[in-house]
């Protein structure tokens, strides 16, 4: 139902559950409709309607429940913001409320949040929306970020990281530098501590738009090491460059 909502928190699936097998209850229909609320603090209201038949007229329906599966859309999410799911039972007015806070990436020397405000451009699945990177003359003339791998749906100890950008290089050394790594178990917070570098396995430079695609293979020793990803980019010339997309593929 992503297409029916303009918000980052969307309803992916709704299911009917009868907890007690002895309680005969049959679902007739289950529908979800969205109601846009304009400038209201609640951007979209989702109305879930469940119709069912209770074969035991003398029993109440406390054992009947709804299972609502929620998903954060990375193309619409904003880091650092809190999203709220609140369910109100129409009959007894009971309220169930869950808050989702998306943690911010650690971006080196981004004190004003200029880079953070455009960070979604590299995770939205669109190679034409790019994050402009600092060049020589700007402070600092580099891009260094630590991000949660959960944003890339990484769930295995071995995975491939794909980085796509304009006027970038896939090489770890030289005039233009790109390094993909992950902190080891002994690593400290921030950008201090030991890291393990991922290996470059594929490089492709497009003849149109100066778009470069780099693929790196990362092998973590444990789930803890796979929890975060470090991306470091720097160059010596003043030519403008951009980071357009970062995504991952689980291997094992």
N, C-alpha and C positions, 0 to 999 in steps of 0.2 A: 504493500500500500504506500510505498515511498512516493509514487507519483501523485498521490492525493494530498500530500502534506508538504508544506514549505519549511518545516522545522527540522532540526537535526535528530530529535528523538522521535522515532516513528514506531508504529505498531506493525510488527512483521507477521504475527500469527496470533489467532485467538482460538482456544480450544475449550470444549465442554468436558467437565470431569465429574463423575459420580463417585465420591469417596467410598461410600459404604455399598458393597455389592448387594446386600440384602434389601436396600432401599430401591425399589423399582422406579426408575425415572427415565423417560425417553425424550430426547431433544427433538423438537419440531423444526426450529430454525435458529440460526445465529448470524446476526448481521452487524456490520460496523460501518458507520457513516461519519464523515468529517464535517464540521461546521466552522468555517473561518470567521474569526472575530475581529478582524480589522486591527485597530490600534490598541486593542486590549492587551494587558500584560500576558494573558493566556492567548497565545497566537492561534492555536487550533484546538477545538474541542472534539473528542472522539466519542460518539454515542454507540455503545454496545448493547444490543438487544438480544436477550435469550428467551425463547419460548419453549416450554417443556410441559410434559404431561406427568402429573404425580398420581400414580396408581393407588397410593395409600392416602385417602382423603384425610384421615385422622392424624397423619404425621406431617410435620413441617419440613421445609426444604433446606435445612441447615447443612446437609451433607452434599448439596449441589454447589459446585464451584466453577469459576472461570480461570483458565490459565492464559495469561497475556504475555506473549514474547515481545520484548522490546529490543530495538537496535539503534545504535548511534550511526547516523549517516556521516562518514568522514568528509564528504564534499560540502556539507552544510554546517558541520560542527565548528565551534570556536573554542580554542584552547583557553582554559581558565574559567570558563563559564559553567554555571550549574543549570542542569535541566531537571524538571520536576514531572513525575508521573503521579497523578492523584486520581484515585478511583472513588466515586461516591455511589453508594447503593441507594437507589431511588426510594425504596420502601422504608428501610429502617434508618436512613440517613447516615449510615456508618461510612467512615472515610479511611482509605488506605493510601499512604503517601510514601514515595521513594524518590530520593534525590540522586542525580548523577552529576558528578563533577569531573570534568576532563582536565587532567593535570597538564601543566604547561611544560613545553620542552625547555631545556637549559640552552640558551643561546649566548655565546661569548660576547660580552661588551654590548649587549642590546639593551641599554639602560632605559631608553625611552619607549621600547617596545615596537620600533618601526618594522623590524624584521618579523617579529611575532605576529603583527597585524596582517602580514601577507603570507604567513606560513602555510595556510590551507591550500595555496596555489600549487604546492608541490605534492599534495596528497589527494587531489580531487579527480584524478584519472584523466585529466585533460592536458595534453602536451602543449597547448597554445596559451595556457595561463601559467605564467612563470614568476619566480621570485628573483628580483634583481639583486645581484650580489655586489658587495663592496669592491672598489677598484683602488689602485694606487692613488694616494692623495686623500683617501678617506680613512677614518680611524675606527677600528683597525681595518687594514686592507685584506680581510680574510673572512671566511664563513666557517664557524665551528659550532656544532650543535650536538647535544645528547638528547635522544628521544626514546620513548617507550616503544618496544617492538610490537606491543599489542595493537598499536595504531596501524601496523602493517599486516596484522593477522598472522604473525609468526607464532607457530606452536610446536616447532621441532628444533632439535639441536643443530641440524644442518639445514641451511636455506640459502637461496640466492637473492641478492639485493641488486635491483636495477636502478641506475641513476641516469636521468636524461636531462640534458641542458644545452644551452646555446653558447658556443665558443668555450667549451670546457674540455679538459683533457682527462683521460682515465688513468694516467700514470701517477705513481706515488711520489715521483721526483721530477724535477725539471722546472721550466719556466711557468708551467701551469700544473697544479698539484691537486689530486683528489685521492683521499684516503678514507676507506671504510673500515671500521674496527668495532670491537665491543669490549667493555671493561671486564677484567677478570674478577674472580671472587675476592681478590685482595685489593681491588681498586677502591679509592676513596670517593667521596661525593664530589660533585662538580667535575672539573676537567683534570683532576690530579689522580695519580695512581697508574698502575700497569694496564696495558691494553693488549689485545690480540688482533692482528690485522687480518682482514679478509683478502682472498686471492682474486686478482683480476682474471676472468675466464673468457670474456668476450668484449670486443670494442668495435663499434660501427659509427662511422662519420657520414652523415647524410650530405648529399650534394646540394640539397635545397635547405635554406634557412640555417646552415651551419649547426645543425642539430647533431649532437653526439650521444650515443647510447653506450653505457658501461654496465657490465654485469659482474658482480663479485660473489664468490662462494665463501660462506662463513660457516665455521664448525665450532660450536660451543662445547664445553665439557659437561655443562649441566644446565638445567632450566634457569638457575639463578644468573648465569652468565648471559643467557639469551634474553634477559629481560630488558636490556637497553642496547642502543646502537649509537655509535659515534660517527659523525660525518665531518671531515675537515677538507676545506677547499681554499686555495690561495693561488695568486699569480702575480707576476712582476710588471706586466704591461698595463696600459690604461684603457685597453679595449673593453667595452661593456660586455658583460656576460651574465647569464641567468641560469637558475636551476628550475627546471620545469616539472619534473616528476620523479618521485621515489616510490617504488613498490617492491614487494617481496614474493617469493614462491617457496613453500616448504618442500624440502627434499626427503627428509626422513622423520 
